Amino acid sequence: LADETGRADLAWVSAGLTEMLTDALGESPQLRVVSSARVAETVQDLDLRHSSLAAGDLRRIADLLGADRLITGRVRSPDGRLRVDLDVVSSDLAGLPAAALHGEEASAGEVIAIADSLGRALLRRLDVEAEELPRRGAI
């Protein structure tokens, strides 16, 4: 997830949400989820800018990772709210993006609520079930 907040106090949100969404997808026995660290390393090795990946770049990344779906996105903070936009992209890139999802909350303090909502939406979009994906409580 590209950090487009422009705020140093929210720099952690992009990495934190990436990990939470990876964990949510990993709850499904039907999915093989590539770690966010491996994805970031691949993007870095290819010397690509995460915020501006073209269709060809996405295809290369999917091929190198052996993935048939990629989830890309951005974190923004319009008017002090926290907004996360995700694109679920097929590796064959037909109909790029395959699906667009978003979550929005009043503040960065509600990152867990956004992660829960988007994690469930991603599982539905990918047409898989989580083994037992409990709702997380607020901190």
BELMOFEN-V404490 format. One record per residue. N is the residue number from 1. OMEGA is omega in radians with two decimals (none if undefined). D_CENTER is the distance of its C-alpha to the mean C-alpha in Angstrom with 1 decimal. Layout:
# BELMOFEN-V404490
n->N omega->OMEGA d_center->D_CENTER
n->N omega->OMEGA d_center->D_CENTER
This chain:
# BELMOFEN-V404490
n->1 omega->3.13 d_center->5.7
n->2 omega->3.09 d_center->9.3
n->3 omega->3.11 d_center->11.6
n->4 omega->-3.12 d_center->13.9
n->5 omega->-3.08 d_center->15.6
n->6 omega->-3.09 d_center->18.6
n->7 omega->-3.14 d_center->19.4
n->8 omega->-3.12 d_center->20.1
n->9 omega->3.12 d_center->20.0
n->10 omega->-3.09 d_center->16.2
n->11 omega->-3.12 d_center->15.3
n->12 omega->-3.00 d_center->14.1
n->13 omega->-3.11 d_center->11.6
n->14 omega->3.14 d_center->8.8
n->15 omega->-3.14 d_center->9.6
n->16 omega->3.12 d_center->10.3
n->17 omega->3.10 d_center->7.3
n->18 omega->3.14 d_center->5.3
n->19 omega->3.14 d_center->8.5
n->20 omega->3.13 d_center->8.9
n->21 omega->3.07 d_center->6.1
n->22 omega->3.11 d_center->7.5
n->23 omega->-3.14 d_center->10.8
n->24 omega->3.13 d_center->10.5
n->25 omega->3.13 d_center->10.0
n->26 omega->3.10 d_center->12.6
n->27 omega->-3.14 d_center->15.0
n->28 omega->3.09 d_center->15.7
n->29 omega->-3.12 d_center->18.6
n->30 omega->-3.09 d_center->18.0
n->31 omega->2.91 d_center->14.8
n->32 omega->-3.06 d_center->14.9
n->33 omega->3.09 d_center->11.7
n->34 omega->-3.11 d_center->11.7
n->35 omega->3.13 d_center->11.4
n->36 omega->3.10 d_center->9.1
n->37 omega->3.13 d_center->12.6
n->38 omega->3.11 d_center->13.8
n->39 omega->-3.13 d_center->11.2
n->40 omega->3.11 d_center->12.0
n->41 omega->3.13 d_center->15.6
n->42 omega->3.11 d_center->15.7
n->43 omega->3.13 d_center->14.5
n->44 omega->3.14 d_center->17.1
n->45 omega->3.12 d_center->19.7
n->46 omega->-3.14 d_center->19.5
n->47 omega->3.14 d_center->20.0
n->48 omega->3.04 d_center->17.3
n->49 omega->-3.06 d_center->16.0
n->50 omega->-3.04 d_center->12.2
n->51 omega->-3.08 d_center->12.7
n->52 omega->-3.14 d_center->14.9
n->53 omega->3.12 d_center->14.0
n->54 omega->-3.11 d_center->16.6
n->55 omega->3.12 d_center->16.8
n->56 omega->3.10 d_center->19.0
n->57 omega->3.14 d_center->16.7
n->58 omega->3.12 d_center->13.9
n->59 omega->3.11 d_center->16.7
n->60 omega->-3.13 d_center->18.0
n->61 omega->3.14 d_center->14.8
n->62 omega->3.13 d_center->14.5
n->63 omega->-3.12 d_center->18.2
n->64 omega->-3.11 d_center->18.3
n->65 omega->-3.09 d_center->15.7
n->66 omega->-3.08 d_center->17.3
n->67 omega->3.06 d_center->14.3
n->68 omega->3.05 d_center->14.9
n->69 omega->3.03 d_center->11.4
n->70 omega->3.06 d_center->8.5
n->71 omega->3.12 d_center->5.1
n->72 omega->3.11 d_center->5.3
n->73 omega->-3.11 d_center->5.7
n->74 omega->3.08 d_center->8.1
n->75 omega->3.14 d_center->9.6
n->76 omega->3.11 d_center->13.3
n->77 omega->3.11 d_center->16.3
n->78 omega->3.08 d_center->18.8
n->79 omega->3.11 d_center->22.0
n->80 omega->3.09 d_center->20.8
n->81 omega->3.09 d_center->18.3
n->82 omega->-3.13 d_center->14.6
n->83 omega->3.11 d_center->12.4
n->84 omega->3.09 d_center->8.7
n->85 omega->-3.14 d_center->8.4
n->86 omega->2.99 d_center->5.9
n->87 omega->3.04 d_center->7.9
n->88 omega->-3.00 d_center->8.5
n->89 omega->3.02 d_center->11.0
n->90 omega->-3.10 d_center->14.0
n->91 omega->3.07 d_center->15.2
n->92 omega->3.05 d_center->18.5
n->93 omega->3.04 d_center->17.0
n->94 omega->3.11 d_center->19.3
n->95 omega->-3.14 d_center->18.5
n->96 omega->-0.21 d_center->15.7
n->97 omega->-3.13 d_center->13.4
n->98 omega->-3.14 d_center->13.8
n->99 omega->3.08 d_center->12.3
n->100 omega->3.11 d_center->11.0
n->101 omega->3.04 d_center->9.8
n->102 omega->3.06 d_center->10.2
n->103 omega->-3.13 d_center->11.2
n->104 omega->3.11 d_center->14.0
n->105 omega->-3.07 d_center->16.3
n->106 omega->-3.08 d_center->19.5
n->107 omega->3.10 d_center->18.6
n->108 omega->3.09 d_center->16.3
n->109 omega->-3.11 d_center->18.3
n->110 omega->-3.14 d_center->16.4
n->111 omega->-3.12 d_center->13.0
n->112 omega->3.11 d_center->13.6
n->113 omega->3.11 d_center->14.5
n->114 omega->-3.13 d_center->11.3
n->115 omega->3.11 d_center->9.3
n->116 omega->-3.11 d_center->12.1
n->117 omega->-3.12 d_center->12.1
n->118 omega->3.10 d_center->8.6
n->119 omega->3.11 d_center->8.9
n->120 omega->3.13 d_center->12.2
n->121 omega->3.11 d_center->11.4
n->122 omega->3.11 d_center->9.0
n->123 omega->3.09 d_center->12.0
n->124 omega->-3.12 d_center->14.4
n->125 omega->3.13 d_center->13.0
n->126 omega->3.08 d_center->13.1
n->127 omega->3.08 d_center->16.5
n->128 omega->3.13 d_center->16.4
n->129 omega->2.99 d_center->17.5
n->130 omega->3.11 d_center->16.7
n->131 omega->3.04 d_center->19.9
n->132 omega->-3.09 d_center->20.2
n->133 omega->-3.11 d_center->17.2
n->134 omega->3.03 d_center->19.2
n->135 omega->3.12 d_center->18.4
n->136 omega->3.09 d_center->18.0
n->137 omega->3.10 d_center->20.6
n->138 omega->3.10 d_center->20.6
n->139 omega->none d_center->21.5
